[in-house]
């Protein structure tokens, strides 16, 4: 992130497990949500989106929020997809 001049406002250590309630809080604040699982990319749009499908997509098999999770403005990125990160961060 530093290589692109992006300032990290908050880092949450992996030892702090973020679960369904945390995912729901993040989802409510986002206008756009993109969830990457391998090469598959699923997008959800609209502020105050709280669909069970979106929350479930954000969680891994353990029930914890997938990593990495980033908030960039009103966009929430869950999981890693190089093309998506390039689009969002240039």
C-alpha angles and dihedrals in degrees: 000000000000090000088064094043093251115152116220109219098186136009121196115203118235089241088070103077114212112204141180095302091051091048090050091052091052091046093054091056097049129089092192128029124189120186119192123196108174107306093339115100122191121186131198124187141194131066115269092025105162102163117154088229092060094047092047091050089054093056128080126221091277092057092251126122111273118249138269099036119176135179114208109178105303093340121099117201119194120185125359129291116160095208091051093049090049090051094049100037101028 
